[in-house]
């Protein structure tokens, strides 16, 4: 079962901050990013500011796939008329 589908079907499978840190610290960046991407597709406590500033993500900062995910979460500009 695909991770995103499993997480939608089973909210208890949401990636916890600690498990993301464990994956990151183990050097398993691709798996951490796969889980992060899946987590962002369901209701969660992650937000753009945390991804940009929280030290838990420091080891992924210069990793292009992580930066792409972060950029996708950036607030959208709205035009004021």
Secondary structure, DSSP 8 states (H G I E B T S, - for coil): --HHHHHHH-GGG---HHHHHHHHHTT-HHHHHHHHHHHTTSS-S--HHHHHH-GGGGGGTT-HHHHHHHHHTS-------
